[in-house]
Amino acid sequence: MSEIKVPAMGESITEGTVSRWMVKEGDTVNQGDVLLELETDKVNIEISAEESGVLEKIIRQEGETVEIGETIGTLSAGSGGGSGAPASEPAAEEKKAVTPAPEAPTPPPAPVAAAPESSDSAKTASPSARKLARERGIELDQVQSKDPIGRVYQDDVKSHNHQPPAPAAPPASKAPAAPSAPAAGSSTYTKPVERQRMSRRRATIAKRLVEAQQTAAMLTTFNEVDMTAIMDVRKRRKDKFKEKHEINLGFMSFFTKAVVGALKKFPTINAEIDGEDVVLKKYYDIGIAVSAKEGLVVPVVRDADRLGFAEIEKSIADLASKARSNTLALSDLQGGTFTITNGGTFGSLLSTPILNTPQVGILGMHKIQLRPVAIDAERMENRPMMYIALSYDHRIIDGSEAVRFLVTVKELLEDPESLLIEG
């Protein structure tokens, strides 16, 4: 018999949640078959059978949190699918053989049977089920278990139709003032709600965003970019670009190039804090925030300073496709030095992005909108304008440095040809 353990899953991942088992106890599996799916804060990982055999026991159920190296099930070697049943049948026979020995006509044991019922439910509840029951004020004795041996799991508690106990009857002195019939819309009416378990990824995103605000001295500076020149280049070049490279010429390649050019001038923004040290990174791995079904993920474009426009566009398109199909690998998400997030795709006009720690800078893009712009003292023109925002960690980045960085990004974007030189 071999143990099914949670594998090591890369840096910073120490635990996961059993998302779903693909097989049931007693099922025969072949080496390489997927046994279950683990949900982590970054990606979902499939755990496969290391040998052929029969799934003897599922130790950790769906929805439970597990740690690296923990045993979550057992697998018997070989193809004998009936190894579980014969083991239990002799036990039952032995029990039958022993049971007739005590005298049958003795009814007194009945009171003894009542006692195990109340204590047994408490003993056979999983830690996560106990915690959830405490939070919801549910007595575990009242929860019906779907498990054959009566063990109470988190899902049993969730599905328990718990109604809070009715308040105690008011004192006699207050009785005369109470109306006999409840008014429409009174508090006795239970309004419909739906409770959903927060995914591990969403819970981790929430935790890290709060940590970023609590640990970093985060400030944001704003500017705006006249997108006329970039839109003109895209209009003139997009057809030839797509014909040659088989990819659309988008805005992200321009912004990635501009960010890399600005980071080279202001290296502290391409750094991180390690204790009392500042780690300056001499490479440019740019994270591109992508909204996926499970929440925001930030896959990384490696060595963006060495890539051309087409290579950046292809890399971003590939990573975005993986994010939306939930096929990103851990290596796609690790080690970014700076992040770009584009709220403009959802119509955001202005926002304050939150740092993707341990990074110390993040650039926020926004919606392109026609606005009247003063060309000189006498002329006004409607121009396609975009607000951009830089959130930064004030512990190592001065305000003047942050402002100059953002001005550099603006200047490079408004003069797209300079990106070829600066890159």
C-alpha positions as CSV (number, residue, x, y, z in Angstrom):
1,M,0.0,0.0,0.0
2,S,1.3,3.5,-0.9
3,E,0.4,6.9,0.5
4,I,-0.9,9.7,-1.7
5,K,0.9,12.8,-0.5
6,V,0.6,16.5,-1.3
7,P,3.7,17.3,-3.5
8,A,6.0,20.3,-3.2
9,M,4.4,23.1,-5.4
10,G,7.1,25.8,-5.7
11,E,8.2,28.8,-3.7
12,S,5.8,30.4,-1.3
13,I,3.1,27.7,-1.6
14,T,2.8,25.7,1.7
15,E,-0.7,24.5,1.5
16,G,-3.7,23.9,-0.8
17,T,-7.3,23.0,-0.8
18,V,-8.7,19.7,-2.1
19,S,-10.8,21.0,-5.0
20,R,-12.2,17.6,-6.1
21,W,-11.5,13.9,-6.2
22,M,-11.6,12.4,-9.7
23,V,-12.0,8.9,-8.4
24,K,-13.9,7.2,-5.6
25,E,-12.8,4.7,-2.9
26,G,-12.5,1.3,-4.4
27,D,-11.9,2.5,-8.0
28,T,-9.1,0.9,-10.0
29,V,-6.6,3.4,-11.4
30,N,-3.6,3.2,-13.7
31,Q,-0.2,4.8,-13.2
32,G,-0.5,8.4,-14.4
33,D,-4.3,8.7,-14.0
34,V,-5.4,12.0,-12.3
35,L,-6.6,11.3,-8.8
36,L,-7.6,14.7,-7.6
37,E,-7.2,18.4,-8.2
38,L,-5.6,20.8,-5.6
39,E,-6.5,24.5,-5.6
40,T,-3.7,26.8,-4.5
41,D,-3.5,30.6,-4.3
42,K,-1.7,30.7,-7.7
43,V,-2.7,27.7,-9.9
44,N,-4.7,24.5,-9.7
45,I,-2.6,21.3,-9.7
46,E,-3.5,17.8,-10.6
47,I,-2.1,14.9,-8.6
48,S,-1.6,11.7,-10.5
49,A,-1.2,8.1,-9.4
50,E,2.4,7.1,-9.1
51,E,1.5,3.4,-9.6
52,S,-1.4,1.3,-10.7
53,G,-3.8,-0.1,-8.1
54,V,-7.0,0.6,-6.1
55,L,-7.8,3.7,-4.2
56,E,-8.2,2.2,-0.8
57,K,-9.0,5.3,1.3
58,I,-9.7,9.0,0.9
59,I,-8.3,10.7,4.0
60,R,-8.8,14.3,3.1
61,Q,-12.2,15.4,1.7
62,E,-13.1,18.1,-0.9
63,G,-12.9,21.5,0.6
64,E,-10.3,20.6,3.3
65,T,-7.0,22.4,3.6
66,V,-3.9,20.3,3.3
67,E,-0.2,21.0,3.7
68,I,2.8,20.0,1.6
69,G,3.9,16.4,2.4
70,E,0.6,15.5,4.1
71,T,-1.0,12.1,3.3
72,I,-4.4,12.6,1.7
73,G,-5.2,9.1,0.6
74,T,-3.9,5.5,0.2
75,L,-3.5,3.4,-2.9
76,S,-3.0,-0.4,-2.9
77,A,-0.5,-1.8,-5.4
78,G,-1.7,-4.1,-8.1
79,S,-5.1,-4.3,-9.9
80,G,-7.0,-6.2,-7.3
81,G,-10.1,-4.0,-7.1
82,G,-11.8,-6.1,-4.4
83,S,-9.1,-5.8,-1.7
84,G,-11.2,-3.4,0.3
85,A,-14.4,-5.5,0.4
86,P,-12.9,-8.9,1.5
87,A,-11.1,-7.1,4.3
88,S,-14.4,-5.8,5.7
89,E,-16.5,-9.0,5.1
90,P,-14.4,-11.3,7.4
91,A,-14.5,-8.6,10.1
92,A,-18.3,-8.6,9.8
93,E,-18.4,-12.4,9.9
94,E,-16.2,-12.4,13.0
95,K,-18.5,-9.9,14.6
96,K,-21.5,-12.0,13.8
97,A,-19.8,-15.0,15.3
98,V,-19.1,-13.1,18.5
99,T,-22.4,-11.3,18.7
100,P,-24.6,-14.4,19.3
101,A,-22.4,-15.2,22.3
102,P,-24.1,-12.5,24.5
103,E,-27.6,-13.3,25.5
104,A,-30.1,-11.9,23.0
105,P,-33.1,-11.3,25.3
106,T,-31.4,-8.6,27.4
107,P,-33.0,-5.2,26.7
108,P,-31.0,-3.2,29.4
109,P,-28.2,-2.2,26.9
110,A,-30.6,0.3,25.3
111,P,-29.7,3.2,27.6
112,V,-26.0,2.6,26.8
113,A,-26.6,2.9,23.1
114,A,-28.0,6.4,23.6
115,A,-24.8,7.8,25.2
116,P,-22.4,7.0,22.3
117,E,-24.7,8.9,19.9
118,S,-24.1,12.4,21.5
119,S,-20.3,11.9,22.1
120,D,-19.6,10.1,18.8
121,S,-20.6,13.1,16.6
122,A,-18.2,15.3,18.4
123,K,-15.4,12.8,18.1
124,T,-15.8,12.2,14.4
125,A,-16.0,15.7,13.1
126,S,-13.2,17.1,11.0
127,P,-11.3,20.2,12.4
128,S,-12.7,22.4,9.5
129,A,-16.3,21.1,10.3
130,R,-15.9,22.0,14.0
131,K,-14.6,25.4,13.2
132,L,-17.4,26.2,10.8
133,A,-20.0,24.8,13.2
134,R,-18.7,27.1,15.9
135,E,-18.8,30.1,13.6
136,R,-22.4,29.4,12.6
137,G,-23.5,28.4,16.1
138,I,-24.5,24.9,15.0
139,E,-24.5,21.9,17.4
140,L,-22.6,19.1,15.7
141,D,-25.1,16.6,17.2
142,Q,-27.7,18.1,14.9
143,V,-25.7,17.8,11.7
144,Q,-26.5,14.9,9.4
145,S,-23.4,13.3,8.0
146,K,-23.3,11.8,4.5
147,D,-20.2,9.7,5.4
148,P,-20.9,6.0,5.9
149,I,-19.1,5.9,9.2
150,G,-20.8,9.1,10.5
151,R,-17.9,11.5,10.3
152,V,-19.0,15.1,9.9
153,Y,-17.2,17.2,7.3
154,Q,-17.3,20.8,6.3
155,D,-19.8,20.3,3.5
156,D,-22.2,18.6,6.0
157,V,-22.2,21.7,8.1
158,K,-22.7,23.9,5.1
159,S,-25.7,22.0,3.9
160,H,-27.2,21.9,7.4
161,N,-30.4,24.0,7.3
162,H,-29.6,25.8,10.6
163,Q,-32.1,28.2,12.0
164,P,-31.0,30.3,14.9
165,P,-32.9,29.5,18.1
166,A,-36.0,31.6,18.7
167,P,-35.5,34.4,21.2
168,A,-36.7,33.7,24.7
169,A,-40.2,34.8,25.5
170,P,-40.4,38.4,26.7
171,P,-41.0,39.1,30.4
172,A,-44.6,39.2,31.5
173,S,-44.3,43.0,32.0
174,K,-43.7,43.6,28.3
175,A,-46.4,41.2,27.1
176,P,-49.4,43.7,27.1
177,A,-47.6,46.1,24.7
178,A,-46.8,43.4,22.0
179,P,-49.2,43.1,19.1
180,S,-50.6,39.7,18.5
181,A,-49.9,39.5,14.7
182,P,-46.5,40.4,13.1
183,A,-46.6,43.3,10.7
184,A,-45.6,42.8,7.1
185,G,-41.9,42.9,6.5
186,S,-41.2,42.3,10.2
187,S,-37.9,40.7,11.3
188,T,-39.5,37.3,11.6
189,Y,-39.3,37.0,7.8
190,T,-36.0,35.3,6.7
191,K,-34.7,37.0,3.6
192,P,-33.1,34.7,1.0
193,V,-29.3,34.6,0.9
194,E,-26.7,32.4,-0.8
195,R,-23.5,31.5,0.9
196,Q,-20.5,30.5,-1.2
197,R,-17.1,29.3,-0.1
198,M,-14.4,31.8,-1.1
199,S,-11.9,30.1,-3.4
200,R,-8.4,29.7,-2.1
201,R,-7.1,32.0,-4.7
202,R,-9.6,34.8,-3.9
203,A,-9.0,34.4,-0.2
204,T,-5.2,34.7,-0.8
205,I,-5.6,37.7,-3.1
206,A,-7.7,39.4,-0.3
207,K,-5.1,38.5,2.3
208,R,-2.1,39.8,0.2
209,L,-3.8,43.0,-0.8
210,V,-4.5,43.8,2.9
211,E,-0.9,42.8,3.8
212,A,0.4,45.1,1.0
213,Q,-1.5,48.1,2.5
214,Q,-0.4,47.2,6.0
215,T,3.3,46.6,5.4
216,A,4.2,49.0,2.6
217,A,4.1,52.8,2.8
218,M,2.1,53.0,-0.3
219,L,1.5,56.2,-2.2
220,T,0.1,56.8,-5.7
221,T,1.0,59.5,-8.2
222,F,-0.9,60.3,-11.4
223,N,-0.4,61.7,-14.8
224,E,-2.1,61.6,-18.2
225,V,-0.9,60.5,-21.6
226,D,-1.9,61.8,-25.0
227,M,-2.4,58.6,-27.0
228,T,-2.6,60.3,-30.4
229,A,0.9,59.2,-31.6
230,I,0.4,55.6,-30.5
231,M,-3.0,55.3,-32.1
232,D,-1.6,56.8,-35.3
233,V,1.2,54.2,-35.4
234,R,-1.2,51.4,-34.7
235,K,-3.6,52.6,-37.4
236,R,-0.8,52.8,-40.0
237,R,1.1,49.7,-39.1
238,K,-1.5,47.2,-37.7
239,D,-2.2,45.4,-40.9
240,K,1.4,44.9,-41.9
241,F,2.3,44.0,-38.4
242,K,-0.3,41.3,-38.2
243,E,0.5,40.0,-41.6
244,K,4.2,39.7,-40.7
245,H,3.9,38.5,-37.1
246,E,0.5,36.9,-37.0
247,I,-0.5,38.8,-33.9
248,N,-2.3,42.1,-33.3
249,L,-0.3,45.2,-32.4
250,G,-1.9,46.2,-29.1
251,F,-1.2,48.9,-26.5
252,M,0.5,46.6,-24.0
253,S,3.7,46.2,-26.0
254,F,4.1,50.0,-26.0
255,F,3.5,50.3,-22.3
256,T,5.8,47.4,-21.5
257,K,8.6,49.0,-23.6
258,A,8.0,52.4,-21.9
259,V,8.1,50.9,-18.4
260,V,11.3,49.1,-19.1
261,G,12.9,52.3,-20.5
262,A,11.8,54.2,-17.3
263,L,13.0,51.4,-15.0
264,K,16.5,51.6,-16.5
265,K,16.6,55.3,-15.5
266,F,15.1,54.7,-12.0
267,P,16.4,51.3,-10.8
268,T,15.1,51.6,-7.3
269,I,11.6,51.1,-8.7
270,N,12.7,47.7,-10.1
271,A,13.8,46.5,-6.6
272,E,12.4,44.9,-3.5
273,I,13.0,45.2,0.3
274,D,14.7,42.3,2.0
275,G,14.9,43.1,5.7
276,E,17.1,46.1,5.9
277,D,18.6,45.6,2.4
278,V,17.3,46.9,-0.9
279,V,17.7,44.3,-3.7
280,L,18.2,46.0,-7.0
281,K,17.3,43.7,-9.9
282,K,19.3,44.0,-13.1
283,Y,16.7,42.2,-15.2
284,Y,13.2,43.2,-16.3
285,D,10.5,40.5,-15.7
286,I,7.3,42.5,-16.2
287,G,4.0,41.1,-14.6
288,I,0.9,41.7,-16.6
289,A,-2.3,41.5,-14.5
290,V,-5.0,39.4,-16.1
291,S,-8.6,38.9,-14.9
292,A,-9.4,35.2,-14.9
293,K,-12.5,33.3,-13.6
294,E,-10.9,32.5,-10.3
295,G,-9.7,36.1,-9.8
296,L,-6.7,38.3,-10.7
297,V,-3.5,36.6,-11.7
298,V,-0.2,38.2,-12.7
299,P,1.7,36.1,-15.2
300,V,5.2,37.4,-16.1
301,V,6.8,38.4,-19.4
302,R,10.4,37.3,-18.9
303,D,13.4,39.6,-20.0
304,A,11.0,42.1,-21.5
305,D,14.0,44.4,-22.3
306,R,15.3,41.8,-24.8
307,L,12.0,41.3,-26.6
308,G,10.6,43.1,-29.6
309,F,7.0,44.4,-29.9
310,A,5.8,41.2,-31.6
311,E,7.5,39.0,-29.0
312,I,5.9,40.9,-26.2
313,E,2.4,40.8,-27.8
314,K,2.7,37.0,-28.4
315,S,3.9,36.4,-24.9
316,I,1.1,38.4,-23.3
317,A,-1.5,36.7,-25.5
318,D,-0.2,33.3,-24.6
319,L,-0.2,34.0,-20.9
320,A,-3.6,35.6,-21.0
321,S,-5.0,32.5,-22.8
322,K,-3.4,30.2,-20.2
323,A,-4.9,32.3,-17.4
324,R,-8.4,32.1,-18.7
325,S,-8.2,28.4,-19.3
326,N,-6.6,27.8,-15.9
327,T,-3.5,26.2,-17.4
328,L,-0.8,28.6,-16.0
329,A,2.2,26.9,-14.6
330,L,3.9,28.1,-11.4
331,S,6.9,29.2,-13.4
332,D,4.6,31.6,-15.3
333,L,3.7,33.5,-12.1
334,Q,7.0,33.7,-10.1
335,G,9.6,36.3,-9.9
336,G,8.2,39.5,-11.5
337,T,10.0,42.7,-10.8
338,F,7.3,45.2,-11.7
339,T,3.6,45.0,-12.6
340,I,1.3,46.6,-15.2
341,T,-2.5,46.4,-14.7
342,N,-5.0,47.7,-17.2
343,G,-8.3,48.6,-15.6
344,G,-9.2,50.5,-18.8
345,T,-10.4,47.2,-20.4
346,F,-13.3,47.3,-18.0
347,G,-14.0,51.0,-18.5
348,S,-12.1,52.4,-15.4
349,L,-11.3,56.1,-15.9
350,L,-9.1,56.4,-12.8
351,S,-8.0,54.1,-10.0
352,T,-5.3,53.4,-7.4
353,P,-3.6,50.1,-8.1
354,I,-2.3,48.1,-5.0
355,L,1.2,46.9,-4.9
356,N,2.0,43.3,-5.9
357,T,4.4,42.6,-3.0
358,P,7.3,42.2,-2.7
359,Q,7.5,44.5,-5.7
360,V,7.7,48.2,-4.9
361,G,6.0,49.6,-8.0
362,I,2.9,49.0,-10.1
363,L,1.6,51.0,-13.1
364,G,-2.1,51.4,-13.7
365,M,-3.5,52.0,-17.2
366,H,-7.0,53.3,-17.7
367,K,-9.7,54.0,-20.3
368,I,-8.8,56.1,-23.4
369,Q,-11.2,58.9,-23.6
370,L,-11.5,62.0,-25.8
371,R,-10.9,65.1,-23.8
372,P,-10.3,68.7,-24.8
373,V,-6.6,69.5,-24.6
374,A,-4.9,72.9,-24.8
375,I,-2.4,72.7,-27.7
376,D,-1.2,76.2,-27.1
377,A,-2.5,79.5,-25.8
378,E,-5.0,79.8,-28.6
379,R,-5.9,76.3,-29.7
380,M,-7.9,73.4,-28.1
381,E,-8.3,70.0,-29.6
382,N,-10.1,66.8,-28.6
383,R,-7.4,64.2,-28.0
384,P,-7.5,60.5,-26.9
385,M,-6.2,60.8,-23.4
386,M,-5.4,58.2,-20.7
387,Y,-4.8,58.7,-17.0
388,I,-1.9,56.6,-15.7
389,A,-1.2,55.9,-12.1
390,L,2.0,54.7,-10.3
391,S,1.6,53.2,-6.9
392,Y,4.9,52.9,-5.1
393,D,6.5,51.9,-1.8
394,H,7.6,55.2,-0.2
395,R,10.0,53.3,2.1
396,I,12.6,53.2,-0.6
397,I,11.1,55.4,-3.4
398,D,11.0,59.2,-2.9
399,G,8.0,61.1,-4.2
400,S,10.2,63.1,-6.7
401,E,11.6,59.8,-8.1
402,A,8.1,58.3,-8.5
403,V,6.9,61.5,-10.3
404,R,9.9,61.6,-12.7
405,F,9.5,57.9,-13.4
406,L,5.9,58.4,-14.4
407,V,6.8,61.5,-16.5
408,T,9.4,59.4,-18.3
409,V,6.7,56.7,-19.1
410,K,4.5,59.5,-20.4
411,E,7.2,61.0,-22.6
412,L,8.1,57.6,-24.1
413,L,4.5,56.8,-24.9
414,E,3.9,60.2,-26.5
415,D,6.9,59.6,-28.7
416,P,6.6,55.9,-29.8
417,E,9.7,56.0,-32.1
418,S,11.9,56.7,-29.0
419,L,10.9,53.3,-27.6
420,L,13.1,51.7,-30.3
421,I,16.0,53.7,-29.0
422,E,15.3,53.5,-25.3
423,G,14.6,49.8,-25.4
